[in-house]
Each structure stands twice: as structure tokens, then as C-alpha cells.
Amino acid sequence: MTAAVSVAPARLPARLNAGILAADQRRERLLMIALCAPAVLLTLVVIFLPVGWLSWLSLFNDAGELSAANYARLVEQRSYIGTFKTTFLISVVVTLVSLVLGYPLSYMLAQLPRRAASLCMICVILPFWTSVLVRTYAWLVILQRKGLVNDWLVALGVVDEPLQLVHNFGGVIIGMSQVLLPFLVLPLYASMKSIDRDYVRAAMNLGASPTAAFWQVFFPLSVPGLVAGLVLIFVLCLGFFVTPALMGGGTVIMWAMRIQQTVSLYANWGAASALGVVLLVVTLVCLYVFAKLFRAGNLFGRGLG
């Protein structure tokens, strides 16, 4: 009886503290919701309402009747399917080209001293200060039949006549790769700089060759930044417009260009909305597949795992 009386007063403050902590947590949650409310409201207005409006327009045919004709047209007409395949092919090729060029560049920057790496990073970030339109026109000047590249190739005797380097598939790949390459270098460089070099030294001290230490230790640790950059480039490629429109010269049609043509040339908002909705759904599916394949939970805000 005495033990029960002595224990009860000790439990009472603990329960009281738990209640106070729970009330503080609820107060903090309400405060966070209040702070996030303007941003959430802005997101709803700027993103979700236009997407909902496009989804609604895509459900009406040319006569204004509720129908799935706009989506059926995407499957029935070969031109839409061909454009869809071209978009994915260009996205895959540009992503691979960025991987081949960006990983060695990021690795070199990560090995340089801090001051030298900072100077080199300026060169990587510098293109962001120039408009994509200006950079694309610069590539047109460089790669045209009477441009610098063809003049040098002819002068050196490599080719007898100028090559067709623009207004084709190759020109689109060159232009888009140059524009999107920094989107891989920046996250990959940050990931590489965070890797402790002692891990590589430990592997070499245990008998691993430099090559084995790189592939078994350094490369797996750099995969999170690599995946983040590759996913970012691939998703940006799916909706890219300016560079393929200029570098392709009308011969290479991507999905975003088809949406613009549907609106500007045919004024068919229903069909254009269906194209936009399909592109959005495909992009979300690609993000989900990447997250599952690479266990990249941070694509949805959960951190790489």
C-alpha cells in the first residue's frame, strides 16, 4: 500500500509532461501548416488548376461533346506514335551522351584543388547566364554547312564537302546535350565532393588496385548524384522545345513541338490538351520507374535509399 502511494506521485509529472509535449507538437504542426498554406495555395493555383483545366479540355471533341476521341487519335494515327518514339529516343540518347561526357568531367572537377575546381565550375555554370535560344543559334552558326566545323574539316582534308550537321537528328542531339549537360555535372560533382577519400585509400591499403577501388568503392557512393542528374536530364528532354525546334529544322518533331503545332496551326485545344496530359502521365511513370530501379526515393522527397 505504501509502495503504491509512493509511485503514483512519480507517475503524475511524467503524464503531465507527456500531455504538454503532445500539445506543443500539435501547436507546432498547426504553425507549420499555417506557414505552408500560402505556398500550397500558390501551387494549387499555378500548377494543379491548369493541369486540371487541360485534363477537362482533353475530354471534349471538336464538336464540344464529351468524348475520348482525342486520346483515341493518339493511338490510331501513326504520326503521333512516331513523334512519341522520337521523343523517347532523343531523350535516351541525350541522357547517355550526358553520362559519357558528364561523369569524367565531374570526376576531374572533384579531384582538383578547391580553388581550381571553383574556377572550372564557373565555366560549367556560365552557360546558365546565356539564353537557351542564343546558345542554340550559336550552334547553328558553328555547325551549318559554311560554319566553323565544316570549314575546318574541309581545310584539313577530312571531308571533301561540308557535312549536314544541323536540321537533323544529330544536330538535335548536339544542341540538347550541350544545354542539359550542366544539369548532370552539378549534382554529380556535389555527390562526389561529399565522398570521404579515406574509403578509397582504405580499399587500396587492403590490396585493391586503383581501378578496383574506383569501381567497388567510389562509383557506388557517387550513384545517388548520378541518378539524380540522369533523371533530371531525361525528364527535361521529354518536354524540350526550343533546341529541337531550331536544330531539327522541322525534320525532327518531338512531343512538345507537336503540342505547339496542334494549338498554333489547327487551334485544336482538345487534342493539344490530350497530348499534354499524356506527356505528364508518361513523365510521372518514368519518375516512378527510376525510383524503383535505382531505389532513388528522393525523387519523391524521401531521400536516397
N, C-alpha and C positions, 0 to 999 in steps of 0.2 A: 504493500500500500504506500509505503514511504517512497519506494523507487518510482512508482507511477506518478506521484506528486512532484518529484524532483525532475522527471524527464519532461513533463508537459510544459513547464515554462521555457525549457530549452528549445522545444519544437516550435513554439509560438512565434518567436522572432524570425526563424527560418521561413515559415509560411508567409509571414508578413513581408519579408524581403522578396520572396518569390512573386507575391502579388504586385509589389511595387515595380519589380523588374519587368513583369508582363505588361503593366500599364505603360511603362516607359517605352517598351518595344512597340506597343500599339500606337503610341503618340508619335514615335519616330517614323513608323510606316505611313501614318496619315500625313505627316510633314513631307515625306519623300513623294507621296502621291500628289500632294499639292504643288510641290516644286516641279514635278514631271508633267503635270497636267497641260501647261501651255505647249510644251514640245510635242506631247502626244496629240493634242488638238491640231497643231500645225501639220503633223504627219498625216493625220486623217484627212485634212483639207487638201493638202498638196499632193499626196500620193494615192490614198485609198479612194477618194471620191473620183478623181479622173479615171483610175483603173475600173472602178465600178461603172462609171458612165460609158467607157469603151466596151465593157462586157455587155452592158444593156444594149448599146447600138448594134453590136455584132449579132444580136438575136433577131434583127429585122431585115427582111429582104428589100429589094429595090422598090417594091410597091408599098412598103411600110407595114407589111404584115409580119406577125410573129412566125419565125421560121428558122430552120438550121441550114438554110441554103448557103450562107456564107462559109460555113465550116465544111459543108459537102463539096463546095467548089475547090477548096484547098486540096482535097483528096482526088477529085475527079480530073482536074486539069494538070497536065504534066509540067506546065511552066512553073507552077507553084512548087511542085515536088522537086524539080530541077534547081530552083532557086534555094530551096531548103537544103538540098545536098551540097550546093556550092558554098552556102554559108557555113555549114559544119566542116567541110573540107578545108576552107580557108582558115577557120578558127583553129583546127587541129594543126595545120602546117605552121601557122604563125606561132602557136604555143610551142611547138617543137623547135622552131628556129630560135625563139627567145630562150629556150632551155639551153640549146647548144652554145649560144653566144653569151647568155647572162650568167651561167654558173661559173665558167672560168673567170669572167670579169669580176664577179663578186668575190670569188676566192682570192684573186690577186689583190683586190682592194682590202680584203680582210687581213692579208699578210703584210701589207705595207705599214710603216710607222704612222702614228696618228696624224701628224701634220701632212705627210704626203697623201694619206688616204683622204683627208679632208679636201685637199686641193683637187684630187681626182673626182671626188663626189660632186664637186661643183660642176664639173663637166657633164656628169650624169644628170644633174638637176637642171642644168642650163636650158635644155630644150623645153622645159615646162614654162619658161618665160616667153616663149615664142608660140604664136598661134599654130594650131594643127593645120589650118588652111595654108599658112605661109610655108610651113615645112613641106607640105605636100606639093605645092607649086615649085619649091626648090628642088624636090626630087624630079619633077617633070623637066625642069631645065637641065639637070645633071644627066638624066637617063634618056632624053629624047634622041632622035636619030642624029642630030647635029649637036648633041650635048658633049659634056666633058668626057664621059666614059667612052663613048663611041669614037670621039676624036683621038683619044689616047690609044684605044685598041687598034684603030686603023693606022695611026702613026707608028706604032710598034710592030706592025705587021702581023698581029694576032688574028685579025679578020680582014677580009678583002672589002667588005661593005658593012655599013652600020647595022647593028643588031636591033631587033624590035624589043626594047626593054621596058616600055610603058604601054598602056592601053591593052594589057593582057594579064593573065593570071600571075606571072612572075612579078610584074610591076606592083600589083596589089600586095603581094607578099612582102616585097622590099619596103614599101611605104608603111604598111601596118606594123611590121617588125620594128622599124626604127622608132615609130611613135610609141609603141607599147613596151619596148624593152626596159625602160626605167621602172615600170611597174613590177618587174621581177627583181631587178637589181636592188631596189631599196629594201623590201622586206627580207630578201635573202642575205644581204650584207648585214642587216641588223641581227639576223639569226646567227650568222657566222661569228660576228664580233662577240656575241654572248657565250660562245663555246670556250670552256676553260682549256687552254693549251696543255695543261698538265695531263689531261686524259690521253692525248696523242703521245706525249713524252713517256707516260707510263706504259702504253702499249709497245712502244719501241724498246723500252728498257726490258720488257718481258720477252723480247725476241722478234717482234713483228717488224717487217720491212716498212719503209715509209709508205709504199703503196697499200700494203695490208692495213696499216694503221689508219690511212685515209678512208678506205672503203668500209672498214669494220667499226671505226670509232667516229671520225669527223663527219663523214657523209650522213650516217643515220641521225646525228644530232642536228644537222642542217636541214633535214627533211621538212620540219614544220614551216620554216620560212620559204622553202622551195615550193611546197604545196600551196601555200597562201598566194605566192606570186603567180604560179601557173593557173590557179583557179581564177584569180583576178583577171589575167590576160584573156583566158578563154571566154569568160563571161562578157568582157568588154568587146571582144571580137564579134560575138553574136549580134550585137546591136550597133556595130560600127557603120558609119555612113560617109563621112567626108572623104577620107582617103580612098576607099574602094570606088566611090563615085567618080573621082578625078583620075586616079591611077588606072582604073579599069576602062575608062573611055567608053562606057556604055556596053562593053562586051562581057563584063563580069558583073552580074547582078546578085546582090546579097539581099537578105530578107528585109533589112531596114530600107534599102533603096526601093524594094517592091512596095512597101507601105507608102513611101512618099509618092511614087508614081500613081498608085491607086487613088490617092487623095487629089493630087495636083492635076493629073491628066483625065481621070474618069470621074472625079468628085463622088466616089463611092465610099462613103464613110462606114457603111456596114462591113464591106469586105476588108477595108483597111483596119477596122477595129478587130475583126476576127484574126487578121494577121498579127496584130499587136498582142492579143490575148494568147494566141498560140506561142508566140515568141517568149512571152513572160512565163508561161507554164513550162516550156522547154528549159528555160534558164533555171527555174526553181528545181526542176527534176535533175538537171546537171549538177547543181549545187548539192542536192541530196545524195546523188551517186558518188560525187567526190568525197563527201563527208563519210560515207560508208566505206569506200575503198581505202581511203587513207586515214580513217579514224580521226578526221580533222573536225572535231566538234566545235572548234572556234568559229567555223563558218556560220554557226547559228548561235554564237555567243557563249559557248560552254568551255572554251579552252581546248587546246590540242591534247589529245589523249593517246 
